């Protein structure tokens, strides 16, 4: 049996930031990239193509973390039961609402926040997050995010992410850049099974019976 991957780099990240009210680094970013008028990014497009191949059905639900231009909702909302979105930038929420897409609701909410479990009332077959650790402030809140995700995943549900998003971090701290091997080990800590769907798109999957609501 091969040795477990060495993720000492990730384990060296700050344990706790003590920012209870506004965890995560996203709200500190002073210069935003306005995705509202831009085409979908390459990594997000790859994830959406994988989602297309997985063919979510009319009884399934999607959580999109970081809604950007809301193209995912425009593409999939008519095929699924509902799509919920998260954003920490109010213009994204306002734009999403202006589209008036049936079954699409965007919450102004940090994925690291303790309010997550009080705000999110649905359970999901898919969570789309192409910046899984990019905005992490500390290990405590990164782990809270994964707990939040597991809490609202249906049994057999998937978290979909992309290597490009895992390579980039908002503070350019290389310890938060994750490899697939890191994803395997971190996922195991939360009862999630990592798999490569393509060369760059990965899933963390909750077993068919398990911790989901």
N, C-alpha and C positions, 0 to 999 in steps of 0.2 A: 504494500500500500504506500502510495506517495505521501510525502509530508504535506501538512496543511500549508497553504500559501502564507508567506510572511507579509503581514500587513502592519508591521511596526510603524510605518509612516503614518497611517491613519490613527493608530493607537496613540500616537504622539500629539494628536490634536487636543486643544483645550478641553478640559473635562466639563466645565460649567461656566457660563458667561454671567449669570445672575441677572439677566435681563428678563424679568418675568412678564412685563407688560407688552413689550414689543420684541420678541425673540426673532432671531434671524437677521441677516445683513441687508435684506432687500430694501427695507424702509430707510436705510442709510445711504443708498446709492443716489448721488446727487445728479448724475447725468444719465437719464434713461434713454434707452433705444426705443423709440416710438414704433412699435410693430403694427400699429393700426393701418398705416398706409403702405406697408411693405408686404412683399410676397412671403409665404411661409418659409421658414428657415429649412435648410437641407436636412438637419437632424429631425425636426418635427415632421417634415414630409415623409421621411423614411418610416417613422413610427406610424403615421397615418396609413401608409401603404401596407404595413404589417397588419394594422387593425382592419383594413379592408379585406385582406386575405383571411383573417380570422372570422370575418363575417358575423359581427354581432347581430343578434336577432331582436325581434320586436318586444321581447320580454326582458331585455337586458338594459343595464344602466352603466353610464360612464361618468367618471370624475376627471375633469381636465384641470390640472394644476398649472396656472400661468396661462391664461386664455389667449393672450396676444391678440391676433386679428380675428379670432373667433371662426376661422375657416374650418376648424374641426367640427364645430357645431353645425355650420352650414352644410357640411358634407354628410354628417351622420345622423343629425337629429330626427329626420323623418323616418329613419329605419329602426330606431331604438325606443325604449320606453321613456327615457329622459337622459339629459346631459346636465350635470352640475359643473360649474367652474369656480375656480378660486383665483383671485388677483389681489395684489397689495398696491395697485395703482388705479386710482379712481377713474381716470379716463377710459381704461379698459372696461370697467364695469358699465360705465355710461354708454360706451359704444355698443357693448353686447346687448344692453337693454334696448337700444335704438333699433336693433335688427329685428326685434319682436319675433324671434324664432320659437315656435311652439315647443314646449318641453325643455327649454333651455333657461337655466337660472344661474346667475353668477353672483357669488358671495364675495364681499370685501373682507378677506380673512387670510391670515398667515397659516401656512401648513404646519408651523411649529407651535401655534398658539394653544393654550389650554382650553380656549373657547371652541376649538374644533369639535369636540365631542358633544357640545351643547348646540352647535349650529348645524352640523351635518346630520340629517335625519334619514338619509337613504343609504342603502347598501349597494355596492358596485361590483360588476363583473370585470371592469377595467378601470385602472387608474393610470392616466397618462401624465408623466412628469419627465420632461427631457432635460431637466436640470436637477437631478436627484439630490446631489450634495453641494451644488454650486453656491448656494446662499446660506450654507450652514454657519452658525455662529459658535457652536460648541458641540461636544458629543452628547451632552444631556438633551439638547433640543433636536439634534439629528435623530437620536433614538426616540424622542417623543414623536417626531414626524412619522417614523416607521411604525410606532405603536398606533398612531392615529390611522395610518393606512390599513394596518392589519385589522383594526377595530371595525372599519367600515367595508372591508372586502367580504364578498360572499365566498363560501367554500368553493375552491377551484378558481377563484378570481386571480387576475394578473395585474401587476404593476409593470408598465412598459416604459423603457428608457433607452437612451442612445449613448454610445461611447463618446461622441463629440460633446454632448452635454456633460458627461462625467469627466472629461478632460479639462473643462473650463471652470474656474472658480472666481467669484467676484472680487476677492482680495488677493488673487494670484498666489494663494497659499498652496503649494504643491501637495501638502498633506491631505487636502480635501479632494484632490483629483483621484478618482477611483478607477481601478482596473477591473476587468471581469472577475479575476481571482478575489479581489477585495469584495466584490458584490456577492460572490458565493459565500464567503465567510460571514460577512455582515448579515446576509439574508438568513443564514442558519441560526443566528442568534435570535431571530424573530419568527422562526418556524416557517420561513419562506425558502423555496427552492429556485435557485438561479439557473437559467438556461439561455443559450444564445440562439435566437430565432433566425437572425442573419449575421453577417460579419460584424455589424455594428449595433443592431437592435437587440436588446436583452429583455428578459422577463424575470420578475420575481413572482412566484406563484404560490398561493396558499393551497395546501392540500385540500382534497375534496371534502374532508371533514376536519374541522379544526376550530381556530379561534375566531372566525368571523361571526358577526351577529346573526 
